[in-house]
Amino acid sequence: MTELALATPRVWSGRRVVIGALVVVTLAAIPVVASPFQTITICYGLVFAIAALGFNLLLGYTGLLSFGHSAYFGTGAYVVALLVKYLGVASMELFVLAGILGSIAVAALFGVVCVRYTRIFFGILTLALSQVLWSLALKLFWVTGGSDGLRVPTPTLLGGLGGPGADKVEFIAHRYYYYVLILFLVATAAMWVIVSSPFGKALQAIRDNETRAEFVGVQVWKYRWIAFVISGAFTGLAGALWVPLNGLTTPDILYWPFSGRIVFFTVLGGFRTFVGPIVGAIAYNYLETYAVGFTVYWQLVLGIVLVLLVLTMPTGLVGTAIQIFERVRRAR
């Protein structure tokens, strides 16, 4: 098996099911055994992992590299902030629903323009359109708060848990963590079903050979557009979940460097694997968190570490682990 083998999902063996169950149990135990800081750091990682899963549907399975996914993350976040400011909404369930719907609307509109093109043209279009939203968030300061952003208090979960009067650290490190974990597991399962379905196989056919896929009856433009919208929905969900963690929504999350972070989550973990983006998002979040605490030159340190990781592990963390496992198995 090569490092590209996981591009096509396979039936899970009993060993994979056991490993998956152990991972879920470990994640569920984190608030009990870890400090609030560590729990919140993992929570951020899970949110970014949802965004990376959505992004990888385009990059890893459809073969489209987007530099504008900050648009959908930011849309999900700003929908939440605007609901709080202008409608006084406090329900996290409504935030999640509105964030997904808002991101779907923006992705559907942008997708009509972008998916007609491939390669660098697709990337430039997604980047340009995302910067339009960033400019609007800055210029319409009487609506969005401009560079000062919009503050979002602690939301309520399931109609009653939490709320503005709750202790934020305790709320985020326990109740909200489990809320994010459940949505992360649901999103992961949903993405697995998508990429394992005939629709997912068609996307991989388009990625491998667009002309051949078109000859066998695959409607390339339509499938790409649907994948684009689904990818935007997952990223918008991540944006909505990110807001209570950060407490402040600013135009920074619509700016192009944030899109670059989403790209790097996926590439760091291994975009030719299903779990690679998840591992990459959590690993990157830890690297950035500890680099910021280690030195004021954290951008330099983080950049050097990430460049070394890419040069030494071009297939990503998960791709490299698969290669090592296969070599050991063959040696035996």
DRENTI-93781 format. One record per residue: z, x, y of N, C-alpha, C in turn; residue in three letters. Coordinates in pm, whole numbers, plus 50000, padded with zeros to 5 digits. Layout:
ZXYZXYZXYALA/...
END
This chain:
500005008549880500005000050000500005008850124MET/499165005950221499125013450345500035007050447THR/500115013750566500975008450671500424995650731GLU/499134992450698498544980250752498734968350661LEU/499344970350548499384959750447500164947550494ALA/501184949750576501994938450620501304930350728LEU/500084934150767499354925750861499074912250800ALA/498944911450668498784898850598500094895350530THR/500784884550572502074880950512501934878350363PRO/502894883050286502894880850141504074872050102ARG/504024867149983505124858949934506364867749922VAL/507444862849977508674870749975509204872049833TRP/509564883949799510204886249671511694883049684SER/512374882649568513814880049571514554890549651GLY/514074902949647514734913649722514654911149872ARG/513494906449920513354903650062514254892150106ARG/514364882150021515244870950053516684875550066VAL/517114884249974518484889549978518694897650106VAL/517724906250138517844914450260517904905450383ILE/517044895250387517054886050499518374878850513GLY/518944874650401520244867750404521334877150454ALA/521304889750413522294899450460522174901850609LEU/520944902350659520734904150803521304892350881VAL/521044880150831521554868150899523084868150899VAL/523684871450785525154871850777525704882350872VAL/525054893950879525504904650970525434900051115THR/524334893751153524194888851290525244878151321LEU/525514869651225526514859151246527924864851260ALA/528174876251198529514882251202529764890751325ALA/528734893651402528884902951515529934898551616ILE/529974885851660531024881951757532444883851703PRO/532594883851571533914885051511534354899651503VAL/533414908651473533774922651447533444931951563VAL/532624927551657532194936351766532824932151898ALA/532754941051995533274938152128532344928552202SER/532834921752306531954912952384530724920252439PRO/530904932752481529754940352532528684941952426PHE/529074945952306528104947652198527454934352161GLN/528234923552161527694910452128526654905952230THR/526964908052357526014904152462524764912752456ILE/524924925552424523754934352410522844929552298THR/523424925852184522634920452074521974907252115ILE/522694899252193522154886452239520904888652324CYS/520964898152413519764901752491518634905952397TYR/518964914052297517954918652203517294907152128GLY/518074897052089517514885552018516584877552107LEU/516954876252234516084869152329514764876552345VAL/514834889652364513604897452378512794897352248PHE/513484896452134512784895952006511934883351995ALA/512414872052048511614859752048510334861852130ILE/510484868252247509304871152329508344880452256ALA/508884890552187508034900052114507314893351998ALA/507964883851930507304876451823506094868851878LEU/506304862251992505184855052052504074864352094GLY/504424875552154503404885152197502634890852079PHE/503334893251968502674899151852501684889751785ASN/501834876651807500824867351755499464870551815LEU/499464875051941498204879052004497794893151964LEU/498704902751977498334916651954498144919751806LEU/499154916751724499114920751585498224912151498GLY/498134899051530497414889951441496084885151496TYR/495904885451628494644881051686493854892651744THR/494504904051768493804915751819493574915551968GLY/494404908252044494254907252189495474913552256LEU/495234923252342496314930152412496484924252551LEU/497604917452572497894911052701498824919752783SER/498484921252911499374928253004500004918353102PHE/500004905453067500504895553160501514885953101GLY/502214889852996503144880452934504424878553015HIS/504604886353118505714883553210505524870053277SER/504264865353287503994852453350504694841053276ALA/504684841453143505244830553064506754831953050TYR/507214844353040508654846953041509234842253175PHE/508584846153284509044842253416508944827453441GLY/507914821053387507784806553403508964799353338THR/509284803453214510424797453146511714799453223GLY/511894811353283513104814153359513154806253489ALA/512044805853560512024798953690512134783753674TYR/511604778353566511764763953541513254760653530VAL/514004768953459515444766953445516124767853583VAL/515804778353659516444780353789516134768853885ALA/514904763953884514514753053974515174739853933LEU/515334737653803516024725653757517474725553805LEU/518104737253803519484738253848519574735953999VAL/518714742454074518794741954221518434728354278LYS/517374722254227516854710154292517194697154220TYR/517554697854091517894685654018519314685653967LEU/520004696953979521394697653935521564696553785GLY/520534700053709520604699353563521484710653510VAL/522304707853409523174718053351523034719053200ALA/522214710653139522074710352993521134721252945SER/521604729752854520774740452799519634734752716MET/519844723452653518784717452573517604713452661GLU/517904707652779516834704152873516164716752929LEU/516974727152951516404739852998515384745352898PHE/515764745252770514874750552667513594742352659VAL/513734729052657512564720452648511644722052769LEU/512224721952889511424723353010510774737153020ALA/511514747652979510954761052983509764762552891GLY/509854756852772508734757552677507534749752731ILE/507784737652781506674729352831506014735952952LEU/506814741553043506244748353158505384760253119GLY/505854767953023505104779752977503834775552904SER/503904764652828502704759652760501644755652863ILE/502074748952970501124744653073500444756653139ALA/501234766853175500654778753239499764786353141VAL/500224788153016499424795352917498124788052885ALA/498184774752879496964767052851495944768952962ALA/496414769053087495514770953200494944785153204LEU/495814795053192495364808953194494484812053073PHE/494814806052959494064808852838492614804552846GLY/492344793852917490954789252932490094800252993VAL/490694807853086489964818653152489944831253066VAL/491094834753007491264847952946490594849352809CYS/490694839252723490274841252584488754841652567VAL/488024839452673486564841052665486174855752660ARG/487134864452685486864878852691487774886052591TYR/487454898452562488244906552471488444920452532THR/489214928452460489464942452495490004943752639ARG/489454953252716490014956352847489864944752943ILE/488804936752929488594925553019489694915053001PHE/490074912552878491174903252850492464908452911PHE/492754921252891493974927052943494044926453095GLY/492944929653162492924929453308493094915353361ILE/492464905653298492584891753342494034886753329LEU/494654889553215496044885253198496954891953300THR/496704904653329497504911753429497314905653567LEU/496064902953604495784897653737496414883853756ALA/496304875153656496844861753668498374861853676LEU/498994870953601500454871753608500914876253746SER/500134885053810500504889653943500324878954049GLN/499464869154021499364857554111500684850054113VAL/501274847853996502574841053989503664849254056LEU/503634862354038504624871054103504504869954255TRP/503284869954307503084868654451503604855254502SER/503334844554428503814831354468505344830754471LEU/505964836954371507434837054366508024844454486ALA/507334854554535507794861954653507514854454782LEU/506304849054795505874842854921506504829254944LYS/506694821454839507294808154853508814809254848LEU/509364817554937510794820754929511664808554959PHE/511154798755034511964786955063512144778154938TRP/511324780754836511444773454710512114782154603VAL/511654794654593512104803354484513234812754522THR/513584813254651514604822654694514064836454722GLY/512764838554702512154851554731512764862654648GLY/512924874254711513474885854640514964884154607SER/515654874954677517064872354647517224864354518ASP/516204856754480516234849354356517094836754363GLY/517274830554249518064818354236519164820654133LEU/520384817154169521504818754077521614806653986ARG/522014809153862522164798553763523564799453703VAL/524404789153719525754789553662525714787653511PRO/526854788653449526954786953304526534772853265THR/525564771353174525104757953135526034751653032PRO/525764739153000526484732352892525644732552766THR/526294734152652525614734152523525944721452448LEU/524944715352390525114703452306525894692452379LEU/525684691852511526254680952589527664682752638GLY/528364693352596529754694452640530334708452639GLY/529854717452554530414730852546529984739152666LEU/530914746652721530584755252833530684747952965GLY/529704750353053529724744353185530164754253290GLY/529994750753420530314759953530531744765053529PRO/532714757353475534104761653477534504770853364GLY/533624773353269533954781553152533984796353187ALA/534804803953113534824818453127533504823953076ASP/532744830653164531364834153130531294844353016LYS/532134854653020532074864952916532394858852780VAL/533454850852773533824844652646532734835052598GLU/532164827652693531114817952660529874825052605PHE/529414835552674528204842652631528424849952500ILE/529584856152485529844864652368530154856652243ALA/530364843852253530674835952134529754823752121HIS/529994813552199529234801152182527744802952210ARG/527454809452323526044810952357525334820552262TYR/526054830552215525454839752118524974832151995TYR/525804823351940525404815751822524274806051853TYR/524274800851974523194792052017521854799652016TYR/521874811652074520664820052076520274824251935VAL/521274827551851520984831851715520274820751636LEU/520754808451650520124797351578518684795451625ILE/518454795751755517084794151806516204806051766LEU/516794817851761516034829551714515604827851569PHE/516504823151484516164821051343515104810151328LEU/515224799551406514214788851403512864794151449VAL/512864801851558511614807451610510984817151509ALA/511814825251445511294834751345510684827351227THR/511384817051178510844809151067509544802251106ALA/509514796851228508304789951274507134799751284ALA/507394811751335506304821551346505834826051208MET/506754827351114506364831050978505444820450917TRP/505794807850939504944796950889503564797550954VAL/503534800251084502254800751157501354811751103ILE/501894823851090501044835151049500704834550901VAL/501474826850822501184825450679500254813750649SER/500004805450748499174793550730497694797150735SER/496814787850699495374790250715494994793850858PRO/495704788050955495454791551095495734806351118PHE/496854811351065497174825551079496164834451010GLY/495664830150893494634837950823493354838450906LYS/493044827250972491844826951056491984836551174ALA/493184837351232493404846651341493204861051296LEU/493674864251176493494877751123492034880651093GLN/491314870551051489864872251029489154875151160ALA/489564868151267488984870651399489314884751445ILE/490534889051421490944902551459490124913151386ARG/489894911251257489224921451177487724921751200ASP/487114909851215485664909351234485314895851296ASN/485194895751426484944883251499483614876951458GLU/482584885151441481264879751406481274873451269THR/481884880051173481934874451038482754861551034ARG/483874861451109484694849251115483894837551173ALA/483084840451273482274829851333481224824751235GLU/480664833651155479644829651057480204820650948PHE/481484822350913482074814150807482664801150863VAL/482464798550991482844785751047484084785551133GLY/484704797051161485884797451245485474796151391VAL/486074786751462485804784951605486644794951683GLN/486034806451710486774817951763487474814551894VAL/486764808851989487354805952120488524796452105TRP/488364785952026489414775952009490654782151945LYS/490464790251841491604796251772492334806051862TYR/491584813651939492224822952032493024815452138ARG/492484804552188493184796852291494474791052236TRP/494424785652115495634780052054496674791052033ILE/496244802651984497164813851967497764818152100ALA/496954818052204497424821752338498504812152386PHE/498304799152363499274789052406500564790252326VAL/500444792152195501644793752111502434806152154ILE/501704817152180502344829452225503084827152356SER/502464819852449503124816852575504354808252558GLY/504314798752462505464790052437506664798052386ALA/506434807352294507524815652243508114824252355PHE/507234829952436507714838552545508454830352649THR/507984818052676508694809352769510064805352718GLY/510184802952587511484800252527512434811852552LEU/511934824152533512764835952558513204836552704ALA/512294833252796512644833352937513734823352970GLY/513654811352911514684801152935516034805552880ALA/516054812052764517304816652704517884828652779LEU/517024836152845517464848252917518264844853043TRP/517964833553107518564830253236520094829453231VAL/520704822153138522184821853136522804835553112PRO/522104844353040522624857853019522644865753148LEU/521564864853225521434872753347522124866153465ASN/522084852753471522724845453580521944845153709GLY/520834852553717520034853153840518574854653802LEU/517724846153861516294846753835515584851953958THR/514924863453946514224869754058512774872354020THR/511904875254119510494877954089510254890354003PRO/511274898653983511084910753903510584907653762ASP/510994896253707510584893053570509134888153564ILE/508514886053679507084882653683506214894653714LEU/506834905853748506074917753788505544924753664TYR/504454932453681503754938153566504594947753482TRP/505584955353538506384963853448507114956053341PRO/507484943553369508164935653266507204932353153PHE/505934930053185504924928253080504824940852995SER/504904952553063504864965152989506014966452892GLY/507194961452930508334961852838508064953652713ARG/507474941852731507184933452615506174940252524ILE/505174946752583504214954352503504934965252424VAL/505854972152491506504983352425507464978752317PHE/508134967152336508964961752227508164961552099PHE/506974955852111506144953251993505594966051933THR/505114975052017504534987551968505634996451910VAL/506794996651971507905005051922508315001051782LEU/508414988151756508824983651623507704984351521GLY/506464982251566505324982251475504604968951479GLY/503504968351555502834955551576502004951151455PHE/501854959651356501134955751235502094950551127ARG/503324947951164504294942351071504904929951134THR/505464921251051506044908951106507384911651172PHE/508234919651108509574922051163509604933451264VAL/508504940851277508474952051370508834948451512GLY/508234937851571508594934251708510064930751725PRO/510684924751623512104921351631512924934151639ILE/512654943551548513384956251548513124963851677VAL/511884963751724511534970851846512254965351968GLY/512364952151978513024945952093514494949652097ALA/515174948851983516594952051979516824967052004ILE/515974975551944516114990051962515874993952108ALA/514834988352169514534991752309515674987252400TYR/516214975552375517304970652460518514979852452ASN/518814984752331519924994152316519615007352387TYR/518395012352371518025024852436518175023752587LEU/517685012852643517745011152788519195009552835GLU/519985001852763521374999452801522175012352806THR/522035020552702522835032852697522255043652787TYR/520935043452811520355053052905520845050253047ALA/520945037453084521455033853217522905038453233VAL/523715037153130525105041253137525295056353127GLY/524285063553079524425077853056524125086153180PHE/523105082153257522675090353371521965081753474THR/521995086653600521255079753706519755081753690VAL/519395091653611517975094153584517555087653452TYR/518065075553432517865068953303516395066153275TRP/515585063953382514155061553357513495073653293GLN/513895085653341513325097953285513755099653140LEU/515045097953113515545099452976514895089352884VAL/514855076752929514255066252847512785069052820LEU/512075073652923510655076652906510425087752805GLY/511235098452812511075109552718511355105052575ILE/512435097452558512795092752423511685083852366VAL/511165074852448510135065652400508825072852369LEU/508465082852452507245090452425507375098152293VAL/508535104152271508765111452146508695102052025LEU/509265090052040509215080451930507785076451897LEU/506995074152002505605070151979504795081451916VAL/505025093951962504275105251908504645108251763LEU/505925106951731506365110251596506235098551498THR/506215086351552506115074351466505055064951521MET/503775068651510502715060451569502595046451511PRO/503095044251391503055030751332504305022751362THR/505185028051448506385020951485507535023651390GLY/508705018751427509895021151346509755014951207LEU/509325002551200509194995851072508025001550992VAL/506905004251059505755010050990506075023450928GLY/506825031651000507235044750947508185043050830THR/509115033550840510045031150729509295026750603ALA/508265018650620507465014250506506735026150443ILE/506185034950525505505046750474506455055550393GLN/507645057850446508625066250375509015059850243ILE/509245046650245509615039550123508515040750017PHE/507265039450059506165040449964506025054449906GLU/506245064549988506165078449938507255081249836ARG/508465076249865509565078149771509265070849640VAL/508755058649649508445050849529507365057649445ARG/506345063049512505275069849438505785082649373ARG/506695089549445507245102049389508035099349263ALA/508665087549255509425084149136508515080149020ARG/
END
